[in-house]
Every structure is written in structure tokens, then in C-alpha cells.
Amino acid sequence: MTIRLFSARWILVTTLVLVFFSGPQVSAESGKTYESLKLFVEVLEELEKNYVEQVDADTLIHNAIKGMVENLDPHSSFMPPQAFEDLQDDTKGEFSGIGIVITMKDGILTVVSPIEGTPAYEAGIYAGDVIVKIDGESTKGMALWEAVNRMRGPRHEAVEITIIRETEPAPLVFSLKRDLIPMTSVRSAVLKPGYGYLRVTNFRMNTQDELLSHLEDLEKDQNRLKGLVIDLRDNPGGLLDQAIKVSDVFLDQGTIVSIKGRDQKTTQAYEANPDKTDRRYPIVVLINGGSASASEIVAGALQDHSRALILGTASFGKGSVQTVRPLKDGYGLKYTIARYYTPSGRSIQATGIQPDIEVAHAILEKSKNPPSVFDRMVKEKDLQNSLMPENADETGPEDTDEKSSGQKRQRKQAEQLQQDAQVKRALDILISYGVFNKLNGN
């Protein structure tokens, strides 16, 4: 059996050699590739014959391919059938896991961002955390797909991960119960009458449709939309076409993003299309170190076209584009084909999108100080028999319990969001913009 396998590999190499030498001239590069293939087969033969234990030739070859691909960059990988199937589930199916996006950073398993509403997010896993163990096993040398596979599993079953965090003196251990990862990627809220909030957690197959549905609800509010906060924090990215479509919702013309690869076929510019809906209201986009890939495309496009002010901290800095190619027997190959550039020609690879206004994340606490003497001073409304405001709404007590309950939930959600320092600053900017527009007669 071993001899047959070995002979078949020599046939493969011979076939490649015939291809290389079929032309009238042989390039130096082709000759070098031939010599390297000879070396590969020589090593394979030596290990099959003389390694201390019997080795499986297919396993050796798959490991060699894995090493070849994964040494290109952190986002390229050779995937066995299960990992390839899981990759497709990420963008269109439902799966059970802990809800984090990870990458290999300098050979170290690193969290890009937790996905909102998942076990990892609720437990307090942060962007930048380094995963050193999964269920007690070291992640050193572990393939990215293998780490993902180990953290996925049946719903409600626990997985233990050990992380190192820069701000913590000792490793942190989290026992997380797997759960279904939410497939919805957009939610919304009204921060104040006329000021909307859109949270985009990732870019999946129907993200643009979800965003438009939420946006139309905000725009139908009784108060005309005066400003919008788009929250892309901890958004690890996703599908390129959805990032382009979401950007196009807010742009009427110009380039959204361009990608440039070695092959002319992978070089392309994507343009915005005119929209029948008037969306000229001001926008503030929130980003942080967990905003990567597709979310950086949206932020970069809106920033370069002066369509939005970017607020927060620098984004992750993934400025490359990958393609996925199915291979025989269910295997898959994901590899980098191009870099992408913002409309102004910026490559954000390893540098990220820089915010126009830098604001660190913080949760604002409600003041516990007693009211000052000025707050306690009597006002006109406190005087006995004071006149009611003109056009005062007297229908409040007659509101149904259901309507009142819904309004309370909305107010509570808006208050919680405004305790977020970055959201609060964004809202203040939008309100100030409206005030100055009025002062200028616009």
C-alpha cells in the first residue's frame, strides 16, 4: 500500500514536471518549483519508510498543505470538511457555540470581538483577550478552525477557556455554556425623539434588509429623524457584499470601496447608487478595536465621503479580502486574494480606521449626590394654582396600560444606552449639530 501511494505521488510530480517543461523555454521559477516538489516527495518517502511509528501519508500531506496555507497570513486556511461546513454556517445557518470571533495574531489565538447577546459577551470576554487553553488543552500550535470547532458543540454543554488579559496579573478562567448564536444582526432604539440608534453586530446574508426595516421604523417616528447613531463597536465583519449594500443606504454617489489583487480579475471598485429616500440627516458612527473587516469598510466609506463623523477608538485593522474555494471530498480553501482601499485610497491594513473624535468606552453612573440648593429652589410650576402650560397634553392618564408599558421600556432602553459614554457623546454631537443649524438658519 505504501509503495502504491508513493508511486502515485511520483506520478503527480511527473505530471507537474511535464506541465512545467511543456513550453519551448523553461523558466527559472518552474525549475525551482520542480526541485522543491522533488524534495517534498523525498521527505514523504523517508518518513513513510523510517519514522519510528507508522504514519498515514494522507495525514502528512494534509498537514503539509495546512502549514503551506496558514503560513501565508492569519486569514488563510486549509479546512477539513467539518470546518468548511461550519464556515458556511457562520454566514447563513444556525449554530451553537460561545459567540466569539477569533484570529491568529503573531501565532497566538486572539479574540477579535465577542458577539453581542452570546455567552462570551455576557461573561465579559473582551476584544484583545488571548486564549491560551480550551478545556485545559493548550492552544499553542492549534489551527484556527480546530479552536473554533472545540468551542462549538451541543447547546447548554459547557466549555472552559483560559485567557490572558493585558490588564490582569493572572490568567482568567471562564466556564461558558454553549448556546444558539443569534442570527439577527441589527437592532434599533430611539435615544430621544428625533434621534435614532442602529446597532449592527455583524454582516450576514440579510443584514441590509434588517437594517432597512429598522431604519424605516425610525424614520416613521412622529418626529422627523434629526440624527442617527450607527454602532459598529465589536462588529467583527462578515460578508463584503453586505458591507457595500449597507454603505450604499447612506451614500448616493462615489466609490464605496475598491479591492486590488495581483490578478486583474480581483481588482474592482464598488460604486454607490442614488436612493429615492432622502437620508441627509447627520450620522455618528461608533467604532472600537473590535470593529473589523466589513465594519471598517462601512466606517471608512462614510468617513471619506464626509457622510458621518467617526467616534470611539481605532478599529482592528483588517484590510484584506478573502475568497473561499470548495475542494474535492468536502475540503475547503480560504485565502487572501486582495487588499481593500477606502474611497480616498487608504489601505487600513494593520492601522485601522482612526476616529475623528477619540472617546474611550466608559459606563456613566447616575449621580448619587443630593440635589444642590439651586435644584431645590421653588419654580413657577410649584406655586399653588399655577397655570398649566399652554397646549398641555391631558390625555396621559387615559393611555392604555399596554402603550404606557411600551413607552416605559423604550425610555429605559434609551436611558441605558445614554449611560454609555460613547453613545452619550454621539447624541450630544447630533443635538449640537441641529442647534447650530438652526442658529445659521438652515
N, C-alpha and C positions, 0 to 999 in steps of 0.2 A: 504493500500500500504506500509506504513511504517513498519507494522508488518511483512509483507512478506519479505521485504528487510532485515529486521533484522534477521528473521528466516533463510533466505538463508545464511547470514554471519555466523550464528551459525553452519549451515551445513558445511560451508567451514572450520571453525575452527575444528569441529569434525573430518572432513576428515583428516586434517593435524595431529590431535592427533592420529588417527588410524595409520597413516604412522609412526609417531614417536615411537609409542608403539608396532609396529608390530613384532619387534625382541624379542628375549628372554631376552635381557637386555636393559634398558633404560638409555641413557647417561644423565649426569647432564645437558649438553648443550641443549639436546632436551627438557628436563623438563623445563628449564629456558625459552626456546622459547615458549613453550606452555603457560606458565604463562604470558608472555608478550602479546601473542595473546589474551588471556582472558581479559587482561587489555585494549587492543585496542578496543575490541568489547564492553566492558563495557562503555568506554568513548564515543564511537559512539552511543550507545543506549541512554546514558544520554543526549547528545546533540540533538539527533533526538526528544526526548520527551520534553525536558525542556528549550532549548535555547530560548531567548527572541523572535526571529523570526524563521519562518520555514526554515530549512536548507535542502539542497539537499544531500542525502547520497553519491551519486557518486562523487560530488564535494569534499566532505570531504575526501573520500578515495583517490582521485587523489592528493589532496593537501598533504595528509599524505605520499603517495608514493614519491611525489616530494621532500618533506622535507627529507625523508629517503635517497634518492639517492644523492641529492645535498649537504648533509652534509658529504659525503664521501670525496670528493675533488673537486676542482674548475672545473674539466673537465668531471665530470659525471653528467648526467641529464636525467630526465624522460620527454619525449616530446609528446605533443598532435599531432594529425595528421598533422596540417599545419606546425608546427615546424620541424617535421620529414621529411616532403616533402622538406622544404627549405634546410635542411642539405644536402640532396642528390643533390639539385641544385647547392650547393656550389662547388661540385667537377666535375659535368658533364653538367649542364644546364646553361641557361642564366637567370639572374635575375636583377631587378632594385633596387638600393639602393644608399648608400653614399660611400661605399667602405672602411670599416674599419673592422679589426678583433679584437674582444674584448674577455675579460676573466673576471672572478671574482677573484680579488686579495684581500684576507682578507675580503671578503664580499662586496668589492667595485668594481663597474663596471669600468674596466680599459682597455685602448687601448693597444693591443699588437703591432699593426702596421697599418698604412694606406696602402691601395693597390695603387700602382703607377698608375697614369693616371685616378684616380677617383675624384669625387667632394671633398671628405675628404682630399685627398692628395694635391690637388690644393689649397684648402683653408688653409692648414697649420696645420692640425691635426697631432700631434706627438705621437710616442710611449711613453707610460707612462702617457698620459693625463687621468684624471679621469672624467668620465661622470656623472654629478650629476642630470641633468634633461634632459628629452626628451619631446619636445613640452610643456614645462612648468611643466611637472609632474616629481616628484622626483623619482630617480631610486633606492632609498633605499628599500630593500626587493623585488625588481623586479627580476624575474627569467631571466637567460641569454637569453633563447630562446625568451622570451617576449620582451626584449630590442632589440634583432635583428629584431623581427617582426615589432616593432614600427618604426624602422629606414628604413625598406624596404617599398616599395609602388610604385604607378604608376610613370612612368618616367616623369621628369620635375616638379613634385609636390615637394614643399619644406617641409623640416623637420628642426626644430630648436633644437640644442643641446647646453647645457651649460656645460662647462668643467672647472676643476680646474687644473692649471699647476703649478708645484713647483716653477718655476722661475717668476711667475706672481703674483702680490699682490691681484688681484681681479679676480672673475670668468670671463671667456671669453664666449661670446655667438656667435654661428655660425648658420646662416641660409643657409642650403645647399639644392640645387635642386637635387633630385634623378636622377640617370642616369643608363644606362646599364653598368654593371660591366664587364670589358674586360675579355674574357676567355683565350686569349693568355697569356702565362706565361714566354716567353723567347724573348728577343731582343738582337741584337748584333751591334757592331761597330768596326771599325779599328781605334785604337788610334794613331798608327804610322805604317808605312809599316813594316809588320812582327809581329806586336803586336796587339792581338785581345782583345775584351771586350765582355763578355756574362753577361747579366742581367737576373736573374731568379727571378720572382716576387712571385711565389707560386708553389706548386706541385699539378697539376691536372692530369686528366686521360692520357693526351698525352704529358706531359712535356718532357719526354725523347725524343720522336720523334721530337718535336720542337727544342730541344737543339741540336740534331744530325744534323738537317737540317741547323741550323745557323753555327754550328761548321764546317760542310763540306764546307760551303761558305767561311769561314775564312781560312780554310786550302787550298782552291783552289786559294787563292790570289797569284798574280805573285811572291810575296816574301814569302818564306817558313816561316811558323809560328814559331817565335822565343820565344814567351811567350804569356801567356793568363791571363787575369784578370777575375775572376768569382765573380760577385757582388750578394751577398745574403743578403744585408742590407734590413731591413724592410720586410723580407720574413717570413710570419707567419707560413709557413709549409704547411701541406696538407697530401697527401697520402704517406704512408710508402713505398709501393712498388715502387713509382716513385723516392723517395729519394735513394733507393737501386740501381735502374737502372741508375740514373744519376751518382752516385758514381762509379758504375761499368764501366762507359765510360772511366774513368781515372785510374782505377786500373786493374791489370792483375791477381792478386792473393791475398789471405789472406781474413780475415774476414772484412766485411763492418760494420756490426752492429749485436749485439746479444740482444735478448729480453728474460727476465726471469720473469715468473709469479709464482703464488702459485701452479697452475696446471701445471703438466709436459707438457701438450699439448700446453701450451702457451710459452714454453721455446724453443727457436730456434736461430740458428746462420745463418746468410746470408753471403755467400762467393762470392768473385769476380771471374769473368771468363776471360780467356785470350781473347784479342781483336786482330783482324787481322790488325787494323790500328795502326801505330806507333804514339803514342802521348806522347813522352818523354820530350816534351818541359816544361819549368818551369811554375808554376802556382802560382798566388797570389789570395787568397780568401778573400773578404771583408765581415765583419760581424759587427753588432751593437746590441743594446738592443732590436731591433725589429726582430732579426733573431731568430726564434723559431722552435722547433719540428723537422720537416723533414729537414729544412735547417741546423739545428745543427747536424743532423746525417751525412749530406754530409761533413760539415766542420770538424767534429770530425774524420771521416774516412780518409779524405785526410791529416789531420794533423798527426794522429797516424802512418800512413804509410809513413810519410815524403814525401808525394807526392805534397804538397802545403804548402806555407807559409801563415799563417792566420794573417790578418792585420785589425785593427779597434778598436772596444771596445767590452767588454764582451757581449755574447749573452743572450737571455732571460732566459734560464734555464728550459725548459720543457723536462724532461727526462722520460716521461711516455707514454704508448701506450694505446689507447682506441679502443674498438670494438663497433659496432652498431648492435643492435638486433631488428628486427621488432616484434611488439607485435600485439595482436588482435585489430580489429577496427581501424587500421591505426596508432596506437601509436608506439612510438619507445623508446628504452632504450640505451643510450650511457654510457659506464662505463669503468673505467680503469682496464686493465687485466694484465699489466706487466710494468716493468721499462726497459728502453733500456740502453745498455752499448756500448761505443766506442770500437774499436778493442783492445785497451790496457786494457780494463776492467773498464774504468772510467764511473761512473754514473754522469751525468751533472745536475741532478735534483736540481733545486734551486740555482745552482752555475754557470751554463752556460759554454760555450766554452771560454777559455781565449786566447786572440790573442797572437801570437808570438811577434808581434810588435804593441804596442798600439799607435794609431793615432786618435785623436778626429776629428769629422767632422767639416769642415770649407770650405767656398767658397773663393777661392783665387781671389782677384781683380787684374785686369791688372794695371800695374804701370802707374800712371799719371805724374810721374816726367819727366821733359825734358831730352833728351839724354845727357850723360856726354860728356866732351871734347874728351874722348877716343873713344866714339861711333861715333863722328863726324869726326874723323881723316880719311884722304883720304886713300883708299885702292887701290890695283892694278886694280881692276875692274872699278874704277872710272877714270882711266887715259885715255886720248884720244887715240884712235886707239889700245886700249888694246886687246890682243889676246883673242879669245873666248876659253872657256875650251875645252879640247880635248873630242871628242865624245859628244859634246853638242847636246841636243835634239832640232832640229829646226822645229819640226812638230807641236809645240804647237799652233801657230795661226791658223793652219788648222783643229784643233779639232772641232767637231760639237758642236753646242750650247747645245745640249742635254747632251753630255758627259761632257762638261765644267760645266753645271749646276749641274749634279750629283756629280762631284768631289767637287764643292763648298759646296754642302750640307754635304758631308762626312767630309770635312775639318772643317766646322762649328760645326758639331756634336762632332768631336774629340776635338776641342778647348774647347767646353762647358764642356765636361767630364773632361778635364785636369784642369779645374778651380776648380774641386772638389779635396780638399787636399788629401783625402784618395786614390782616383784613381791616382792622380799625383804621390804620394809616391809609389804606387804599380808599376806604369810604370817605375819609376826611378830604382826600385829594379830589375825589369826584365832586363832592359837595362844594368845595372851594372853587373848582372849575366853573360850576354853574353860577356861583355868586359873582365871580369876576366877569363871566359872560354877560350877566345882567347889567353890571356896572358899566360895561363897554357898549351896551345897547344891542347885544347880539341875541 
